[in-house]
Amino acid sequence: MKLLKQTNILLIGASTGGPSEIEKIINSLPLLQNSAVVIAQHMPVLFLENFAKSLQRKTPNPLICIDEQTELQKGKIYLCKESMALDVKSFEFKKPNDKGFYNPDIETLFSSFTPLVREYEMMIVILTGIGDDGSKAALSLSKEGARVLTEEAKNCIVDGMPSAVRRVVPNAEAYSLSKIIEEIGAFCV
C-alpha cells in the first residue's frame, strides 16, 4: 500500500543527548492520522530495541523498529535499528549497499527520501549530536522544498549536527526543543 499524497513525513535525526529529546517529542505527538514519523538515533542495535519499547509506552501511536521490507505507512512512528534506506517505488525499507559510518546513518536514511519531497509535505528535524551526520541530506531535501529545523546552539546539548546543518542549509530554522515540539505538533496531523 503506497502512502496517500496528503501524508506528511517527519524525519528526525539525533545523536549524543538525543534519547531524552526524542522521548519528549514522542510523548507530545498527537494521534497521527495523516503523518508518518521516521527516527534515526545514533545508538547500538542492542540498546535501540529497548529504547523503542520505552518510547512505545509513551505514545498511543504504533511504534515500529524498522527491518528490511517494513512498509512506510501513515499513522505510525518508525525507529531505525540499523542503517536503512527507503525504496521509493515499494515504500519499503531496505539495507543500503553503503551503510555509512554511523548506526543508524542519518545521511543514508534521509537521502533516500529526496525523490519524495515534491509529492509529500516533509519536515526534517536535526537534534543534538556530535559530527555532521545528516547535513548533506538536509541540504538536498531543503533544495527540493522540505522544511528543515535544528535545535538552536544555546539550548542544544551538543551542537555538532545542528550547527553543521545550519552552516549548509541557508533556510534552516533554529529553535529551542519546546518550539520544535510545537512546530512538529502543527505539522503532524
N, C-alpha and C positions, 0 to 999 in steps of 0.2 A: 504494500500500500504506500503510494507516494504521499508526501506532505501536500496538504492543500495550499494553494497560493497565498491565502491570508494568514498563514502561520508565521509568527515571529520567532527568530532564532537568536538566542543569547549564548555567547561563548565567553567563558570565564577562565582566565589563566592565573595561576598563583604559584609561589614557591615558599621560601622561608617566611614564616609568620602567617601563611595563608589559611591553615585549617580553621582557626578561630574566626577569621573573617568570612570564610565560606559558610561556616556554621551560622553566623548571623544573617547572611544573605538567604540561605535556605530556610531558616526559621521565619523570615519575613515575607517569603513568597506567597502570593495569593494562590488560590486553586487555579492551576494552569489549564486553560481551555483551548487557547489558540497559540500557545507558545511551546517551544522546546528549549531546554537549558542543557548545555554541554560544558562540563567542567574538566579542566586538566590541572591537577595539583601535583607538583613535584613531590614524589614520595615513593618509597619502595613498595612493590606489589603487595607484600605481606601486610603492611600497615594500611594500604588503601582499602582492602576488604573490610577491615574493622572500622575504618573511617566512614565507609559507605553505610554500614549498619547503624552507626551513631547518627549520621545525617538522616536516615530514613525515619528514625524515631522523632525527628523534629519537624516533619512535614507531612501533610496529607497527600502530597503528590508522589506518585510512584518514582522511586529512585533505582536506576539500573546501572550495574557495573558493566561497562562495555566489553563484550567479547566479539570475536570475528562473527560477522553476519548478524549482529544486533542491528535492528532496523530503527532508524530515526523516525519518531512519531511525535505529534504534538501532545501536550498534556503530561510530558514526562521529563524527569531530570536524569541526565546521563553523566556518569563519572568514569573517566578513563583509568584503568588499572595499569595499562602499559601504552606505549605509543600506538596510536591508531590514526587512520585517515578515513574520511567519508568517501564512499564511491557514489558520486553524484547521479549515476544512472540508476542504481538499485536502491539508493538511500540506506545502504548497509555499511557498517564499519568494517574495515579490513586492516590487517597488519601491513604497514608500508614496507617497501623494499629497503629504504633507508630510514632506520628508526630514530635517527638523530642522537644527540648527546644526552638528553635528559629523559627521565621516566616520570610521567609520560612527556613526550616532546610537544610543547605548545605550538612551535613553529609548524611542525608537520601536520598536526590536527587542524589548526586554524587555516593554513594554506589550502587544505582540501575543500574548504567551504567557499573559496573565492568564486568559483563559477556560479554560485547560487545567489550572490549578493543582489543582482539586478532583478531576481524573481521574488525574493523574500526580504522582509524587513529584518535587518541584522544589527545587533549591538555587540561590541567586543568590550570586555572589561579586563584590564590587567591590574592585578593586585600586587601586593608586596612580594619581593623576591630579589635574590642576587642574580646578576647577569643580565642578559638581554633577550632571553627566550621569548618569542612571540612578536618581537618588534618588526621584523621583515613582513610577517604575515599581516600584522595590524596595518602596516603601510599599504600593502596590496589591497586589503579589504576596504580600507578607507578610500583609496583611489576609485574603487568600484561603487562607493556610496554607503558603506557601513558606517555607523556611528561608533567612535572609539572613545572609551572612558578609561582613565587611570586614577589611581589614588594620588592625591597631592603630596608633595615631598614632606611638608611639615607634619602630616598625620600618618605617614607610612612607616611601618615597622622597618622595612629595608627598601630603599628607593631605587634599587638597581633596575629591575624590569620596568617599573612605571616611568622612570626617567629616560630609559632607552627608547621607549615608545614616544614619549613627549619630544625627544630630540628628532625623531624621523617622521612623525606624523604631525604635519602642521596644524591640523584642526582637532587634535586630541584634546579632550576636555578633562581637566584635573579637578577632582572633588574629594571631600572627606568621605569616609566609608558610609556615614549616615546619609549623605547626599547621594552617593552611588546607590544605596539601598532604595532610596526614594525614586530615583530615575529608573531602576530596574522594576520597581513596583508599577510604575506607569507604563513601562514597555511590555511587561509580561501580563497579558490579559487572557 
